[in-house]
Amino acid sequence: MSDELLIEAHGLTKRYGEFVAVDGIDFGVRQGETFGFLGPNGAGKSSTMRMIGAVSPPSGGTLRVFGRDPARDGTAIRARLGVVPQDDNLDLELDVAENLFVYGRFFGLPRDVIRRRADELLEFVQLAERRDAKVDSLSGGMKRRLTIARALVNEPDLMLLDEPTTGLDPQARHALWDRLYRLKQRGVTLVLTTHYMDEAEQLCDRLVIMDRARIVAEGSPRELIERFVEPEVVELRFTSPDGAASRLDGIGKRVEVLPDRIVIGADDGDAALDAVHARGLHPDSSLVRRSTLEDVFLTLTGRSLVD
């Protein structure tokens, strides 16, 4: 990872009529890093990605991608991008290799170059044995890997991935994580949005959490956990949690009563659980775990559903 910024935004704003989708955000993405945008639905993540991808002009502020203005140099920027949309948009009428070939022609690449890259990319995403298969016959994980291979045909310097593993089973998600990590090792800069907190912890060097069109926190996953939540969490389940909650004052640093459980944030989870038992409380079940990025996310954005 270098200190060179491939993406730099200051006061970046996106409006749709009276609706403000992105409200004056600042961020930078360094060459060679994996950078994430996290946030509830409607927080402004996809609008930001579309501006970076030079397909939606900013309404205000400044944005530079590869040092260029997307509003003026969109074609040059897009030529150096690989884009993995949230929903696969592969051509179901073509086979696996043909999808890569047709996409490569969009970039004006010579046929022999596309064939060579297609062979390399299908090996990379573990689809070489399915090169002649129709896309419609592939599993969800295979289609996602093919979409990533297609986005790499033009050998991009920057990959934009919108919810790259949504809908995949755990095995397919981990296989995809491995491919993305290998891309990073090759020096490709990755920018992604995700709803999976474990995915962000696994992949992202740095990330921002967005809420209501603004950035509310920025840092590495570990920095955010250390800054916003306690090191450990105790989860307690009682038949009647409301009655137990009043007897937990002073245990840990934070007590949160949820409909299905009580959550205690503490420096030492085992000591906090011992203190619960010492007060004569016997939960139906208990769990001590380390704090995660999901705890940070819920602390900063709340637990209410956003439509």
C-alpha positions as CSV (number, residue, x, y, z in Angstrom):
1,M,0.0,0.0,0.0
2,S,1.3,3.4,-0.9
3,D,0.4,6.9,0.3
4,E,-0.8,7.9,-3.2
5,L,-4.5,8.6,-3.3
6,L,-6.4,7.0,-6.2
7,I,-9.6,8.5,-5.0
8,E,-10.0,11.8,-3.2
9,A,-13.3,13.5,-2.2
10,H,-14.0,16.7,-0.3
11,G,-17.5,17.9,0.5
12,L,-18.8,15.3,-2.0
13,T,-22.6,15.7,-2.4
14,K,-25.3,14.0,-4.4
15,R,-28.9,15.3,-4.7
16,Y,-31.9,13.9,-6.5
17,G,-34.2,16.9,-6.6
18,E,-34.8,17.8,-2.9
19,F,-33.5,14.5,-1.6
20,V,-29.9,14.6,-0.4
21,A,-28.4,11.1,-0.9
22,V,-24.8,12.1,0.0
23,D,-24.2,15.1,2.2
24,G,-20.8,16.6,2.0
25,I,-18.5,13.7,2.7
26,D,-14.7,13.6,2.8
27,F,-12.6,10.5,2.2
28,G,-9.5,9.2,0.4
29,V,-8.5,5.8,-1.0
30,R,-4.9,4.9,-1.2
31,Q,-3.3,2.9,-4.0
32,G,-3.2,-0.9,-3.1
33,E,-5.6,-0.8,-0.2
34,T,-9.0,-2.4,0.3
35,F,-11.5,0.3,1.3
36,G,-15.1,-0.3,2.5
37,F,-18.3,1.7,2.7
38,L,-20.7,0.4,5.4
39,G,-24.1,1.7,6.3
40,P,-27.8,0.9,6.5
41,N,-30.0,0.9,3.4
42,G,-30.3,4.5,2.1
43,A,-27.1,5.7,3.8
44,G,-25.6,6.9,0.5
45,K,-23.2,4.0,-0.3
46,S,-24.4,3.2,-3.7
47,S,-24.7,6.8,-4.7
48,T,-21.1,7.3,-3.7
49,M,-20.0,4.3,-5.7
50,R,-21.8,5.5,-8.8
51,M,-20.0,8.9,-8.5
52,I,-16.6,7.2,-8.2
53,G,-17.5,5.0,-11.2
54,A,-18.1,8.1,-13.3
55,V,-21.7,7.2,-14.1
56,S,-23.4,9.7,-11.9
57,P,-22.1,13.3,-11.6
58,P,-21.6,14.9,-8.2
59,S,-24.0,17.7,-7.2
60,G,-21.4,19.5,-5.2
61,G,-17.9,19.2,-3.7
62,T,-14.9,17.8,-5.5
63,L,-14.1,14.3,-6.5
64,R,-10.9,13.0,-8.2
65,V,-10.3,9.5,-9.4
66,F,-6.8,8.8,-10.7
67,G,-6.3,12.6,-10.3
68,R,-9.1,13.2,-12.9
69,D,-12.5,14.8,-12.7
70,P,-15.2,12.1,-13.3
71,A,-17.5,14.8,-14.8
72,R,-15.0,15.7,-17.4
73,D,-12.8,12.6,-17.8
74,G,-15.4,9.9,-17.3
75,T,-14.3,7.8,-20.3
76,A,-10.7,7.7,-19.3
77,I,-11.6,6.8,-15.7
78,R,-13.9,4.0,-16.7
79,A,-11.2,2.5,-18.9
80,R,-9.2,1.8,-15.8
81,L,-12.0,0.5,-13.6
82,G,-13.4,-2.9,-13.0
83,V,-17.0,-2.9,-11.8
84,V,-18.8,-5.7,-10.0
85,P,-22.5,-4.6,-9.6
86,Q,-24.7,-5.7,-6.8
87,D,-26.8,-7.9,-9.2
88,D,-25.1,-10.1,-11.7
89,N,-25.8,-8.8,-15.2
90,L,-24.1,-11.6,-17.2
91,D,-25.4,-12.6,-20.6
92,L,-27.4,-15.8,-20.0
93,E,-27.5,-16.6,-23.7
94,L,-23.7,-16.8,-23.9
95,D,-21.4,-19.4,-22.4
96,V,-18.8,-18.5,-19.7
97,A,-15.9,-17.8,-22.0
98,E,-18.1,-15.8,-24.5
99,N,-19.1,-13.5,-21.6
100,L,-15.5,-12.5,-21.1
101,F,-14.8,-12.2,-24.8
102,V,-17.7,-9.9,-25.5
103,Y,-16.9,-7.7,-22.5
104,G,-13.3,-7.4,-23.6
105,R,-14.4,-6.2,-27.0
106,F,-16.2,-3.3,-25.3
107,F,-12.7,-2.1,-24.3
108,G,-11.4,-2.5,-27.8
109,L,-9.0,-5.2,-26.8
110,P,-7.6,-7.4,-29.6
111,R,-9.1,-10.9,-29.9
112,D,-5.9,-12.8,-29.1
113,V,-5.4,-10.6,-26.0
114,I,-8.9,-11.3,-24.8
115,R,-8.5,-15.1,-25.3
116,R,-5.3,-15.1,-23.4
117,R,-6.7,-13.1,-20.5
118,A,-9.9,-15.2,-20.5
119,D,-7.9,-18.3,-20.0
120,E,-5.9,-16.7,-17.2
121,L,-9.0,-15.3,-15.5
122,L,-11.0,-18.5,-15.6
123,E,-8.1,-20.3,-13.9
124,F,-7.9,-17.5,-11.4
125,V,-11.6,-17.7,-10.5
126,Q,-11.6,-21.5,-10.7
127,L,-14.0,-21.7,-13.6
128,A,-11.7,-23.1,-16.3
129,E,-13.5,-26.4,-16.5
130,R,-16.8,-24.6,-17.0
131,R,-15.6,-22.3,-19.8
132,D,-18.1,-23.8,-22.3
133,A,-21.1,-24.0,-19.9
134,K,-24.1,-21.7,-20.3
135,V,-24.2,-19.0,-17.6
136,D,-27.7,-20.1,-16.6
137,S,-26.3,-23.5,-15.5
138,L,-23.9,-21.9,-13.0
139,S,-24.5,-21.7,-9.2
140,G,-24.8,-18.3,-7.6
141,G,-21.2,-18.5,-6.4
142,M,-19.9,-19.4,-9.8
143,K,-21.8,-16.5,-11.4
144,R,-20.3,-14.1,-8.9
145,R,-16.8,-15.4,-9.7
146,L,-17.5,-15.0,-13.4
147,T,-18.7,-11.4,-12.8
148,I,-15.4,-10.7,-11.1
149,A,-13.4,-12.3,-13.9
150,R,-15.3,-10.2,-16.4
151,A,-14.5,-7.0,-14.4
152,L,-10.8,-7.9,-14.7
153,V,-10.6,-8.3,-18.5
154,N,-9.3,-4.8,-19.0
155,E,-6.7,-5.3,-16.2
156,P,-8.1,-2.4,-14.0
157,D,-6.1,-0.4,-11.5
158,L,-9.2,0.0,-9.3
159,M,-12.1,-2.4,-8.6
160,L,-15.5,-1.3,-7.4
161,L,-17.5,-4.1,-5.8
162,D,-21.1,-3.4,-4.7
163,E,-22.2,-6.1,-2.1
164,P,-20.0,-8.7,-3.7
165,T,-21.1,-11.7,-1.7
166,T,-24.8,-11.0,-1.1
167,G,-26.9,-14.1,-1.3
168,L,-24.0,-16.6,-1.3
169,D,-23.6,-19.5,1.0
170,P,-20.6,-19.5,3.5
171,Q,-18.4,-21.7,1.3
172,A,-18.9,-19.5,-1.8
173,R,-18.3,-16.3,0.3
174,H,-15.0,-17.6,1.6
175,A,-13.9,-18.7,-1.9
176,L,-14.7,-15.2,-3.1
177,W,-12.8,-13.6,-0.2
178,D,-9.8,-15.6,-1.2
179,R,-9.9,-14.4,-4.8
180,L,-10.3,-10.8,-3.7
181,Y,-7.4,-11.1,-1.3
182,R,-5.2,-12.4,-4.1
183,L,-6.2,-9.4,-6.2
184,K,-5.0,-7.1,-3.5
185,Q,-1.7,-9.0,-3.4
186,R,-1.4,-8.2,-7.1
187,G,-1.6,-4.5,-6.3
188,V,-5.2,-3.9,-7.4
189,T,-7.0,-1.3,-5.3
190,L,-10.4,-2.5,-4.1
191,V,-13.4,-0.4,-3.0
192,L,-16.5,-2.3,-1.8
193,T,-19.8,-1.9,-0.1
194,T,-21.1,-4.7,2.1
195,H,-23.7,-5.5,4.7
196,Y,-21.6,-8.3,6.2
197,M,-19.5,-7.0,9.1
198,D,-17.3,-10.1,9.1
199,E,-16.6,-9.5,5.4
200,A,-15.5,-5.9,6.2
201,E,-13.3,-7.1,9.0
202,Q,-11.7,-9.8,6.8
203,L,-11.1,-7.7,3.7
204,C,-10.9,-4.0,4.5
205,D,-7.7,-2.1,5.5
206,R,-9.9,0.9,6.2
207,L,-13.5,1.7,6.0
208,V,-16.1,4.4,6.6
209,I,-19.5,3.9,8.2
210,M,-22.2,6.0,6.6
211,D,-25.6,6.9,8.2
212,R,-28.2,9.3,6.8
213,A,-26.0,10.4,3.9
214,R,-23.0,11.3,6.1
215,I,-19.8,9.6,7.3
216,V,-20.0,9.0,11.0
217,A,-16.7,7.1,11.5
218,E,-13.6,6.2,9.6
219,G,-10.6,3.9,10.4
220,S,-9.4,0.3,10.3
221,P,-11.8,-2.3,11.7
222,R,-9.6,-2.8,14.8
223,E,-9.4,1.0,15.3
224,L,-13.1,1.4,15.2
225,I,-13.7,-1.4,17.6
226,E,-11.2,0.1,20.1
227,R,-12.7,3.6,19.7
228,F,-16.4,3.0,19.9
229,V,-17.1,-0.2,21.9
230,E,-15.8,-2.2,24.8
231,P,-13.3,-5.1,24.2
232,E,-15.7,-7.8,25.1
233,V,-19.5,-8.4,25.1
234,V,-21.6,-10.6,27.4
235,E,-25.0,-11.7,26.0
236,L,-27.6,-12.9,28.5
237,R,-31.0,-14.4,27.8
238,F,-33.7,-14.4,30.5
239,T,-37.3,-15.5,30.5
240,S,-38.0,-12.0,31.8
241,P,-35.2,-9.7,30.8
242,D,-36.8,-6.5,32.1
243,G,-36.8,-7.7,35.7
244,A,-33.1,-8.7,35.4
245,A,-32.0,-5.5,33.9
246,S,-32.5,-3.4,37.0
247,R,-30.1,-5.6,38.9
248,L,-27.2,-5.3,36.4
249,D,-26.3,-1.6,37.1
250,G,-22.6,-1.2,37.5
251,I,-21.6,-4.4,35.8
252,G,-19.5,-3.6,32.8
253,K,-19.4,-0.2,31.0
254,R,-22.7,-0.5,29.1
255,V,-25.9,-2.5,29.6
256,E,-28.4,-2.6,26.7
257,V,-31.8,-4.3,27.0
258,L,-33.0,-5.8,23.8
259,P,-36.3,-7.7,23.1
260,D,-34.6,-11.1,23.1
261,R,-31.5,-10.5,25.3
262,I,-29.4,-8.2,27.5
263,V,-26.0,-7.1,26.2
264,I,-23.2,-6.0,28.5
265,G,-20.1,-4.3,27.2
266,A,-17.1,-4.9,29.4
267,D,-13.3,-4.8,29.5
268,D,-13.4,-8.4,30.8
269,G,-16.4,-10.5,29.8
270,D,-15.7,-13.4,32.1
271,A,-15.4,-11.1,35.1
272,A,-18.7,-9.4,34.1
273,L,-20.4,-12.8,33.9
274,D,-19.1,-13.7,37.3
275,A,-20.5,-10.5,38.7
276,V,-23.9,-11.4,37.2
277,H,-23.9,-14.7,38.9
278,A,-22.7,-13.1,42.2
279,R,-25.9,-11.1,42.2
280,G,-28.0,-14.2,42.2
281,L,-29.0,-13.9,38.6
282,H,-29.1,-17.1,36.5
283,P,-29.7,-16.4,32.8
284,D,-31.2,-19.2,30.7
285,S,-28.1,-18.8,28.5
286,S,-25.0,-16.7,28.4
287,L,-22.2,-15.9,25.9
288,V,-18.9,-14.1,26.3
289,R,-17.4,-12.9,23.0
290,R,-15.0,-10.3,21.7
291,S,-16.6,-7.1,20.3
292,T,-16.9,-7.0,16.5
293,L,-17.4,-4.4,13.8
294,E,-21.1,-5.3,14.0
295,D,-21.2,-3.9,17.5
296,V,-19.7,-0.7,16.3
297,F,-22.1,-0.5,13.4
298,L,-25.2,-0.9,15.6
299,T,-23.8,1.5,18.2
300,L,-23.3,4.2,15.6
301,T,-26.4,3.6,13.3
302,G,-28.9,2.2,15.8
303,R,-30.9,-1.1,15.6
304,S,-34.1,0.3,14.0
305,L,-34.8,-0.9,10.5
306,V,-34.4,1.8,7.8
307,D,-36.6,1.5,4.7
